[in-house]
Amino acid sequence: MISWQKLALCGLGFFLGRAVLLGELTPFTAAFTAAALFGFGPGAWPAVFFSLLGQATVLPAAELGRSMLVVAVITVGIRSIPRESRNPWPAVVLIVGASVLIVQTAFIAFGSATLYDYVAVLFEAVLASTLAYVFLKVFSVRNRPLTAEEAFCTVVLLAGVLAGSATLGYEMVTLNGVLSKSVILVAAFVGGAGMGAAVGAIVGIVPGMAYTVAPAVVGVYAFAGLLAGIGKHYGKLGVAGGFVLGSIVLAIYMDDLAGLAGILAECGIAVAVLLLLPDNWRNRLVAALPSGVTSSFSPSAGDQVEEIVKSRMRSWAKMFAELSRTFNQVSPVETEAGQGKSFQELLDEAGNRICKECPLYRSCWERDFYRTYQHLTDALETIESTGRVRAEDFPEHIRKRCVRLKELALALTCLYENHKINQYWYKRLVESREAVSEQLRGLSGIMHNLSAELTNSVEHAGRIGGTLRRKLRQLEIPIHTVEATPRDDGKLEITITRPPCRGDMACRYIVAPVVSKVVGQPFTVCQTTCVREDEAPECSFRLVPAVRFQVSVGVSKMGKSGNQVSGDTHSCLEMRDGKFAMLLSDGMGVGASAALESSTTVSLLEHMFESGFGQDMAVKTVNSILLLRAPDESFATVDITVIDLYSGRTEFVKIGSTSGYILSGSTVRMIQSASLPVGILRDIEVSSVVRNLVVNDIVVMVTDGVIDAFVDEADKEAYFAAFLRELPRTDPQQIADMIMEYVLAQSGGKSNDDITVLIGKLEPLGSGL
């Protein structure tokens, strides 16, 4: 009966047989044959056959015959080793090296061999001997944790498999890419950021040995593994999200945007493999690794890993800044060059197409060149103003002399239309370059800030983590790990793993107060994975600084004339750095098209904020995307309110939106902006207004359908502010409903535009519970 072990061995043999190093060396088959026959006996013959089969797919017949002879000699040598020998491994290694050296040398000696050929054979023999020792180490493991040496040998074996998967694939998906990404994902899921980066670096080296790739792939794979490991605490989805982000950066860095679809497809398959991996396999893999390996790769394990992370971030920040500068330099120069010679070429092409074979060509284009050129220029001006030129539009002396005037008029009209189309698309190309430059500058800023924050905060986080571990152990509170991580705003997040409790909420009522006392500020539990003792050996929870305030929200909206589809879109977003964002966008027009514009704008802003973009960069990025996305006229307003839940400091960003209002006691403060909506101009100025809110202050955000309802008022916004001043300061939803009722009453019970009212009220934390 065929076992899984035999199938796995056959698979290893096939891919190792296909591995070709440096374009000509095939040491894996000889090493694998010796290790498999010695470790598994006659049952390994199918695996040896598959190894030769793998070689048959990459080697010509002559070299395959030599390899089969090497396998035969090794087989005889392995069978001659006495089983009672105390340490037969040196004999196996020696047999492999001698077999490769003797057989290969004998073949090349009968040809016109050079010194390089003999050196290559010697190197292949030494490499095959070394690999034989490596494979023997791996095949000798039986149901016990790996030693450090065995773990390294296992990685080398996997590297050989990855090298053997080169050139295999279907359409845009390669087997090597899927396997490489799967290995990095599993490593990051098991060992965290450090192990993900280390395995990524090893996986990146392998393709360079097997076939030609850019050396930068090593660093990029390490970076993708690092990002995947950073998301380890958020489970498989966190690991997958970090790795996909790193892979997209890989495509940008390697200037391989055409291959982005293939990279994403390979990432999708690798993520599916990770998601299908049973949870209990992670514990088995951790148990199989040498003691301390997974913890030693933790980002908080030592200064060396921290310095690598910071250095990598600084390098990538510089690279993106340089790319952004390059795009900025290239675009204006090419624009001027492209605009300067278009009309000259246009007229030359018209003359070559129509007039070249005319008997009067020399008379018109040589003796009377300047006059002919001026008439054709006048014809182009006629086309620009009327859309076409006819034979009757030319001067009389040309109409009498030119025998191809109709063809010339038609050619000029067509060429000018093509010229305008080319100008349009060239402008779009320049705009796309500038958009890319803007995004690269934003990425550079994010990475530079992250590096600086790591430099300033990681030492403090390490001290806090060590102090917490000692304090919790002094109080005899059982814990497994304590990790203090600096956030974007300079504050700390603390992740703790401990044995499962019995439902007594120890994380909230015991651990959180201790952490708050040690750090010197209140902390609260924001995420926990509570499990029972029979489900998992540990549970984990995350503590974040407790905020002072919370925001309660009320929303009321209606489509134009009762339409079910509103062109307005709103969203409320809690950020990780203790801020609360309220987003409101009004798309151009009404109905489905307007809804598409506003929902796209809000969705993009949400993702930008979650990724760490500031308000200014997020708005500029969305503006660039909307400019490039829609060939026709399309725009959307942007209304953003970001409230700091620690201090009450509030930032308002308004791009083309109506005024906002702050209800503070009996007063009403108006927030105004004169910026145009996004998606109209290439360059927009993003300015923000900062106000400090106190408890019970209310923020009112509305779309222009509210203000336009007051058709009889000269100053509509002032009139609306006066109405707000009289409103009772009640629940936000009630305020939103009262505003909607008043607006409908003003417009005769029927809205003439999409209407959205978004209310946010600052309250002390816990007041709504």
WOWOQUI-V982447 format. One line per field, one symbol per residue. ss: DSSP state (@ for helix, = for strand, . for the rest). A space follows every 10 residues. Layout:
ss = ???
//
This chain:
ss = ...@@@@@@@ @@@@@@@@.. =...=..@@@ @@@@@@@@@@ @@@@@@@@@@ @@@@@@.... @@@@@@@@@@ @@@@@@@@@. ........@@ @@@@@@@@@@ @@@@@@@@@. ....@@@@@@ @@@@@@@@@@ @@@@@@@@@. .......@@@ @@@@@@@@@@ @@@@....== ..==@@@@@@ @@@@@@@@@@ @@@@@@@@@@ @@@@@@@@@@ .....@@@@@ @@@@@@@@@@ @@@@@@@@@@ @@@@@@@@@@ @@@...@@@@ @@@@@@@@@@ @@@@@@..@@ @@@@@@@@.. ..@@@@.... ..@@@@@@@@ @@@@@@@@@@ @@@@@@@@@@ @@@@@@@@@@ .@@@@@@@@@ @@@@@..... @@@@@@@.@@ @@@@@@@@@@ @@@@@@.... @@@..@@@@@ @...@@@@@@ @@@@@@@@@@ @@@@@@@@@@ @@@@@@@@@@ @@@@@@@@@@ @@@@@@@@@@ @@@@@@@@@@ @@@@...... ======.... .=======.. .....@@@@@ @@@@@@@@@. ..======.. ........== =====...== ========.@ @@.....=== ====....== =======... @@@@@@@@@@ @@@@@@@@@@ ....@@@@@@ @@@@@@@@@. .....=.=== ====....== =====....= ====..==== =......=.. .......=== ==.....=== ==.@@@@... .....@@@@@ @@@@@..... .@@@@@@@@@ @@@@@@.... ....====== ====.....
//
